Amino acid sequence: MTVIELDTDRGAARVHLHRADDPRAALVLGHGAGGGVTAPDLVAVTRAARAAGVSVALVEQPYRVAGRRSAPRAPLLDAAWTSIVQQLRAGPLDGLPLIAGGRSSGARVACRTVAATGATAVLCLAFPLVAPSGVSRQDELDGAGVSVLVVQGSSDRFGIPEPDAAVARSVVVVRGDHGLKSDLPAVADAVATWLMVILARAS
């Protein structure tokens, strides 16, 4: 694993790069709003992706690197994420098809920035479908415009999205809540299966 520091307009970001042997693609993952890149589901997915021949970059947003727990507004998160991904694509991930994603807030960022990052698919772990205010975030999922996999806990307090073939969205429901800690093998298996499909389409 290699740690890379990248500059953005929002401050320094940190990337934990886990290279696969002879990688076929790259998966760039963001963390949740108050969490980090050591979340159990992110760790499990990293292992599964590398076993499938996909290099993984776990991104710490600048606010987390600076020691803050409260995330900035969505446009600022999106701008920092886009800058980070563009730098990775011009550097250590150059030439690899890009799959973006993350858990919770990180999944929302990945969906909103598909056009800016050039991602060919999006992985959403514990997508927070309904905000605490009750407002739906369905439009963020629908607007991704690429193949999307959502892995959601069966008792996630933020709701469970529906699959939709019209917008190429698959949903896998596993045992557990928003933390996705109860059945990590099921999370990893769902992602590994989906990645095989994405890689086959890209070949």
Buried (B, 14 or more C-beta within 10 A) or exposed (E): EEEBEBEBEBEEBBBBBBBBEEBBBBBBBBBBBEBBBEBBBBBBBBBBBBEBBBBBBBBBBBBBBEEEEEBBEEEBBBBBBBBBBBBBBEEBBEEBBBBBBBBBBBBBBBBBBBEBBBBBBBBBBBBBBBEEEEEEBBEBBBEBEBBBBBBBBEEBEBBBBEBBEEBBBBBBBBEBBBBBBBBBEBBBBBBBBBBEEBBEEEE
